[in-house]
Amino acid sequence: MTNEELMEKLRVCAGGKCNERDTDGCWTDLMYEAADAIEELTTQIPKWISISEELPKEFHDVLCFTDAYDMFLATYYGLDGDGEPIFDDNNGDYWEGTVIYWMPIPARPEEVNDGSD
């Protein structure tokens, strides 16, 4: 079931127009479906990952967060000779602090065609 179909079923039940004989059963089923949909959506949201738990794949671009509250895009180049992670923003900018969290860069928004073309 798509998210749109789920939302429509929730609107119908909330409006008292549920076709199910057992309204409580209808709500119970919808609540489980809604919980599944929410869980699926939250797994798609990028989350901050501590560098002490996991490092990005080498040569991947990531969003970085430092202990001085700076945030920037960088490429991860692996570990240096001292075992410290190397993040490079590739444009010579300077950031404050040490990278402590990273996350994959979210996907670009899908292009919306409003039909005016």
CNS distance restraints for C-alpha pairs under 8 A (distance, minus, plus):
assign (resid   1 and name CA) (resid   5 and name CA) 6.14 0.50 0.50
assign (resid   1 and name CA) (resid   6 and name CA) 6.58 0.50 0.50
assign (resid   2 and name CA) (resid   6 and name CA) 6.28 0.50 0.50
assign (resid   3 and name CA) (resid   7 and name CA) 6.12 0.50 0.50
assign (resid   3 and name CA) (resid  37 and name CA) 7.09 0.50 0.50
assign (resid   4 and name CA) (resid   8 and name CA) 6.21 0.50 0.50
assign (resid   5 and name CA) (resid   9 and name CA) 6.26 0.50 0.50
assign (resid   6 and name CA) (resid  10 and name CA) 6.23 0.50 0.50
assign (resid   6 and name CA) (resid  30 and name CA) 7.55 0.50 0.50
assign (resid   6 and name CA) (resid  33 and name CA) 7.49 0.50 0.50
assign (resid   6 and name CA) (resid  34 and name CA) 7.11 0.50 0.50
assign (resid   7 and name CA) (resid  11 and name CA) 6.20 0.50 0.50
assign (resid   8 and name CA) (resid  12 and name CA) 6.23 0.50 0.50
assign (resid   9 and name CA) (resid  13 and name CA) 6.21 0.50 0.50
assign (resid   9 and name CA) (resid  30 and name CA) 7.63 0.50 0.50
assign (resid  10 and name CA) (resid  14 and name CA) 5.93 0.50 0.50
assign (resid  10 and name CA) (resid  30 and name CA) 6.92 0.50 0.50
assign (resid  11 and name CA) (resid  15 and name CA) 6.08 0.50 0.50
assign (resid  12 and name CA) (resid  16 and name CA) 6.55 0.50 0.50
assign (resid  12 and name CA) (resid  17 and name CA) 5.30 0.50 0.50
assign (resid  12 and name CA) (resid  18 and name CA) 5.78 0.50 0.50
assign (resid  13 and name CA) (resid  17 and name CA) 5.60 0.50 0.50
assign (resid  13 and name CA) (resid  18 and name CA) 4.63 0.50 0.50
assign (resid  13 and name CA) (resid  23 and name CA) 7.96 0.50 0.50
assign (resid  13 and name CA) (resid  26 and name CA) 7.64 0.50 0.50
assign (resid  13 and name CA) (resid  27 and name CA) 7.29 0.50 0.50
assign (resid  18 and name CA) (resid  23 and name CA) 6.89 0.50 0.50
assign (resid  18 and name CA) (resid  26 and name CA) 7.49 0.50 0.50
assign (resid  20 and name CA) (resid  25 and name CA) 7.79 0.50 0.50
assign (resid  20 and name CA) (resid  26 and name CA) 6.07 0.50 0.50
assign (resid  22 and name CA) (resid  26 and name CA) 6.33 0.50 0.50
assign (resid  23 and name CA) (resid  27 and name CA) 6.24 0.50 0.50
assign (resid  24 and name CA) (resid  28 and name CA) 6.08 0.50 0.50
assign (resid  25 and name CA) (resid  29 and name CA) 6.11 0.50 0.50
assign (resid  26 and name CA) (resid  30 and name CA) 6.19 0.50 0.50
assign (resid  27 and name CA) (resid  31 and name CA) 5.95 0.50 0.50
assign (resid  28 and name CA) (resid  32 and name CA) 6.35 0.50 0.50
assign (resid  29 and name CA) (resid  33 and name CA) 6.23 0.50 0.50
assign (resid  30 and name CA) (resid  34 and name CA) 5.92 0.50 0.50
assign (resid  31 and name CA) (resid  35 and name CA) 6.03 0.50 0.50
assign (resid  32 and name CA) (resid  36 and name CA) 6.19 0.50 0.50
assign (resid  33 and name CA) (resid  37 and name CA) 6.19 0.50 0.50
assign (resid  34 and name CA) (resid  38 and name CA) 6.11 0.50 0.50
assign (resid  35 and name CA) (resid  39 and name CA) 6.12 0.50 0.50
assign (resid  36 and name CA) (resid  40 and name CA) 6.16 0.50 0.50
assign (resid  37 and name CA) (resid  41 and name CA) 6.20 0.50 0.50
assign (resid  38 and name CA) (resid  42 and name CA) 6.13 0.50 0.50
assign (resid  39 and name CA) (resid  43 and name CA) 6.38 0.50 0.50
assign (resid  40 and name CA) (resid  44 and name CA) 6.83 0.50 0.50
assign (resid  41 and name CA) (resid  45 and name CA) 6.92 0.50 0.50
assign (resid  45 and name CA) (resid 106 and name CA) 7.90 0.50 0.50
assign (resid  46 and name CA) (resid 103 and name CA) 6.35 0.50 0.50
assign (resid  46 and name CA) (resid 104 and name CA) 6.40 0.50 0.50
assign (resid  46 and name CA) (resid 105 and name CA) 7.68 0.50 0.50
assign (resid  46 and name CA) (resid 106 and name CA) 6.53 0.50 0.50
assign (resid  47 and name CA) (resid 103 and name CA) 5.98 0.50 0.50
assign (resid  48 and name CA) (resid 101 and name CA) 5.83 0.50 0.50
assign (resid  48 and name CA) (resid 102 and name CA) 5.46 0.50 0.50
assign (resid  48 and name CA) (resid 103 and name CA) 4.97 0.50 0.50
assign (resid  49 and name CA) (resid  53 and name CA) 7.10 0.50 0.50
assign (resid  49 and name CA) (resid  54 and name CA) 6.80 0.50 0.50
assign (resid  49 and name CA) (resid 101 and name CA) 5.26 0.50 0.50
assign (resid  49 and name CA) (resid 102 and name CA) 5.28 0.50 0.50
assign (resid  49 and name CA) (resid 103 and name CA) 5.88 0.50 0.50
assign (resid  50 and name CA) (resid  54 and name CA) 6.43 0.50 0.50
assign (resid  50 and name CA) (resid  55 and name CA) 7.93 0.50 0.50
assign (resid  50 and name CA) (resid 100 and name CA) 5.88 0.50 0.50
assign (resid  50 and name CA) (resid 101 and name CA) 4.45 0.50 0.50
assign (resid  50 and name CA) (resid 102 and name CA) 6.59 0.50 0.50
assign (resid  51 and name CA) (resid  55 and name CA) 5.36 0.50 0.50
assign (resid  51 and name CA) (resid  99 and name CA) 7.74 0.50 0.50
assign (resid  51 and name CA) (resid 100 and name CA) 5.63 0.50 0.50
assign (resid  51 and name CA) (resid 101 and name CA) 5.58 0.50 0.50
assign (resid  51 and name CA) (resid 102 and name CA) 6.98 0.50 0.50
assign (resid  52 and name CA) (resid 100 and name CA) 7.73 0.50 0.50
assign (resid  56 and name CA) (resid  60 and name CA) 6.88 0.50 0.50
assign (resid  56 and name CA) (resid  62 and name CA) 7.61 0.50 0.50
assign (resid  56 and name CA) (resid  76 and name CA) 6.64 0.50 0.50
assign (resid  56 and name CA) (resid 102 and name CA) 7.80 0.50 0.50
assign (resid  57 and name CA) (resid  76 and name CA) 7.19 0.50 0.50
assign (resid  57 and name CA) (resid  78 and name CA) 7.87 0.50 0.50
assign (resid  58 and name CA) (resid  75 and name CA) 7.99 0.50 0.50
assign (resid  58 and name CA) (resid  76 and name CA) 5.50 0.50 0.50
assign (resid  58 and name CA) (resid  77 and name CA) 5.18 0.50 0.50
assign (resid  58 and name CA) (resid  78 and name CA) 5.41 0.50 0.50
assign (resid  59 and name CA) (resid  75 and name CA) 5.77 0.50 0.50
assign (resid  59 and name CA) (resid  76 and name CA) 5.27 0.50 0.50
assign (resid  59 and name CA) (resid  77 and name CA) 5.29 0.50 0.50
assign (resid  59 and name CA) (resid  78 and name CA) 7.70 0.50 0.50
assign (resid  60 and name CA) (resid  75 and name CA) 5.46 0.50 0.50
assign (resid  60 and name CA) (resid  76 and name CA) 5.72 0.50 0.50
assign (resid  60 and name CA) (resid  77 and name CA) 7.85 0.50 0.50
assign (resid  61 and name CA) (resid  73 and name CA) 6.92 0.50 0.50
assign (resid  61 and name CA) (resid  74 and name CA) 5.48 0.50 0.50
assign (resid  61 and name CA) (resid  75 and name CA) 4.25 0.50 0.50
assign (resid  61 and name CA) (resid  76 and name CA) 6.39 0.50 0.50
assign (resid  61 and name CA) (resid 104 and name CA) 7.35 0.50 0.50
assign (resid  61 and name CA) (resid 105 and name CA) 7.08 0.50 0.50
assign (resid  62 and name CA) (resid  73 and name CA) 5.77 0.50 0.50
assign (resid  62 and name CA) (resid  74 and name CA) 5.57 0.50 0.50
assign (resid  62 and name CA) (resid  75 and name CA) 6.16 0.50 0.50
assign (resid  62 and name CA) (resid  76 and name CA) 7.19 0.50 0.50
assign (resid  62 and name CA) (resid 102 and name CA) 6.40 0.50 0.50
assign (resid  62 and name CA) (resid 103 and name CA) 5.75 0.50 0.50
assign (resid  62 and name CA) (resid 104 and name CA) 4.94 0.50 0.50
assign (resid  62 and name CA) (resid 105 and name CA) 5.35 0.50 0.50
assign (resid  63 and name CA) (resid  71 and name CA) 7.06 0.50 0.50
assign (resid  63 and name CA) (resid  72 and name CA) 5.77 0.50 0.50
assign (resid  63 and name CA) (resid  73 and name CA) 4.57 0.50 0.50
assign (resid  63 and name CA) (resid  74 and name CA) 6.38 0.50 0.50
assign (resid  63 and name CA) (resid 102 and name CA) 5.48 0.50 0.50
assign (resid  63 and name CA) (resid 103 and name CA) 5.32 0.50 0.50
assign (resid  63 and name CA) (resid 104 and name CA) 6.25 0.50 0.50
assign (resid  63 and name CA) (resid 105 and name CA) 5.81 0.50 0.50
assign (resid  64 and name CA) (resid  70 and name CA) 8.00 0.50 0.50
assign (resid  64 and name CA) (resid  71 and name CA) 5.44 0.50 0.50
assign (resid  64 and name CA) (resid  72 and name CA) 5.34 0.50 0.50
assign (resid  64 and name CA) (resid  73 and name CA) 6.04 0.50 0.50
assign (resid  64 and name CA) (resid  74 and name CA) 6.84 0.50 0.50
assign (resid  64 and name CA) (resid  99 and name CA) 6.28 0.50 0.50
assign (resid  64 and name CA) (resid 100 and name CA) 7.74 0.50 0.50
assign (resid  64 and name CA) (resid 101 and name CA) 5.94 0.50 0.50
assign (resid  64 and name CA) (resid 102 and name CA) 4.44 0.50 0.50
assign (resid  64 and name CA) (resid 103 and name CA) 6.76 0.50 0.50
assign (resid  65 and name CA) (resid  69 and name CA) 6.35 0.50 0.50
assign (resid  65 and name CA) (resid  70 and name CA) 5.68 0.50 0.50
assign (resid  65 and name CA) (resid  71 and name CA) 4.52 0.50 0.50
assign (resid  65 and name CA) (resid  72 and name CA) 6.85 0.50 0.50
assign (resid  65 and name CA) (resid  99 and name CA) 5.58 0.50 0.50
assign (resid  65 and name CA) (resid 100 and name CA) 6.16 0.50 0.50
assign (resid  65 and name CA) (resid 101 and name CA) 5.14 0.50 0.50
assign (resid  65 and name CA) (resid 102 and name CA) 6.06 0.50 0.50
assign (resid  66 and name CA) (resid  70 and name CA) 5.26 0.50 0.50
assign (resid  66 and name CA) (resid  71 and name CA) 6.55 0.50 0.50
assign (resid  66 and name CA) (resid  96 and name CA) 7.15 0.50 0.50
assign (resid  66 and name CA) (resid  97 and name CA) 5.46 0.50 0.50
assign (resid  66 and name CA) (resid  98 and name CA) 5.02 0.50 0.50
assign (resid  66 and name CA) (resid  99 and name CA) 4.12 0.50 0.50
assign (resid  66 and name CA) (resid 100 and name CA) 5.28 0.50 0.50
assign (resid  66 and name CA) (resid 101 and name CA) 6.74 0.50 0.50
assign (resid  67 and name CA) (resid  97 and name CA) 5.45 0.50 0.50
assign (resid  67 and name CA) (resid  98 and name CA) 5.70 0.50 0.50
assign (resid  67 and name CA) (resid  99 and name CA) 6.52 0.50 0.50
assign (resid  67 and name CA) (resid 100 and name CA) 6.15 0.50 0.50
assign (resid  68 and name CA) (resid  96 and name CA) 5.78 0.50 0.50
assign (resid  68 and name CA) (resid  97 and name CA) 4.89 0.50 0.50
assign (resid  68 and name CA) (resid  98 and name CA) 7.35 0.50 0.50
assign (resid  69 and name CA) (resid  96 and name CA) 7.87 0.50 0.50
assign (resid  69 and name CA) (resid  97 and name CA) 7.82 0.50 0.50
assign (resid  70 and name CA) (resid  95 and name CA) 6.49 0.50 0.50
assign (resid  70 and name CA) (resid  96 and name CA) 6.25 0.50 0.50
assign (resid  70 and name CA) (resid  97 and name CA) 7.48 0.50 0.50
assign (resid  72 and name CA) (resid  89 and name CA) 7.22 0.50 0.50
assign (resid  73 and name CA) (resid  89 and name CA) 5.89 0.50 0.50
assign (resid  74 and name CA) (resid  87 and name CA) 5.75 0.50 0.50
assign (resid  74 and name CA) (resid  88 and name CA) 5.04 0.50 0.50
assign (resid  74 and name CA) (resid  89 and name CA) 4.02 0.50 0.50
assign (resid  74 and name CA) (resid  90 and name CA) 6.78 0.50 0.50
assign (resid  75 and name CA) (resid  87 and name CA) 5.59 0.50 0.50
assign (resid  75 and name CA) (resid  88 and name CA) 5.33 0.50 0.50
assign (resid  75 and name CA) (resid  89 and name CA) 6.27 0.50 0.50
assign (resid  75 and name CA) (resid  90 and name CA) 7.35 0.50 0.50
assign (resid  76 and name CA) (resid  85 and name CA) 7.52 0.50 0.50
assign (resid  76 and name CA) (resid  86 and name CA) 5.89 0.50 0.50
assign (resid  76 and name CA) (resid  87 and name CA) 4.65 0.50 0.50
assign (resid  76 and name CA) (resid  88 and name CA) 6.63 0.50 0.50
assign (resid  77 and name CA) (resid  85 and name CA) 7.43 0.50 0.50
assign (resid  77 and name CA) (resid  86 and name CA) 5.33 0.50 0.50
assign (resid  77 and name CA) (resid  87 and name CA) 6.21 0.50 0.50
assign (resid  77 and name CA) (resid  88 and name CA) 7.55 0.50 0.50
assign (resid  78 and name CA) (resid  85 and name CA) 5.68 0.50 0.50
assign (resid  78 and name CA) (resid  86 and name CA) 5.69 0.50 0.50
assign (resid  78 and name CA) (resid  87 and name CA) 8.00 0.50 0.50
assign (resid  79 and name CA) (resid  83 and name CA) 5.09 0.50 0.50
assign (resid  79 and name CA) (resid  84 and name CA) 5.13 0.50 0.50
assign (resid  79 and name CA) (resid  85 and name CA) 4.39 0.50 0.50
assign (resid  79 and name CA) (resid  86 and name CA) 5.74 0.50 0.50
assign (resid  80 and name CA) (resid  84 and name CA) 5.37 0.50 0.50
assign (resid  80 and name CA) (resid  85 and name CA) 6.31 0.50 0.50
assign (resid  80 and name CA) (resid  86 and name CA) 6.44 0.50 0.50
assign (resid  89 and name CA) (resid  93 and name CA) 6.85 0.50 0.50
assign (resid 113 and name CA) (resid 117 and name CA) 7.95 0.50 0.50
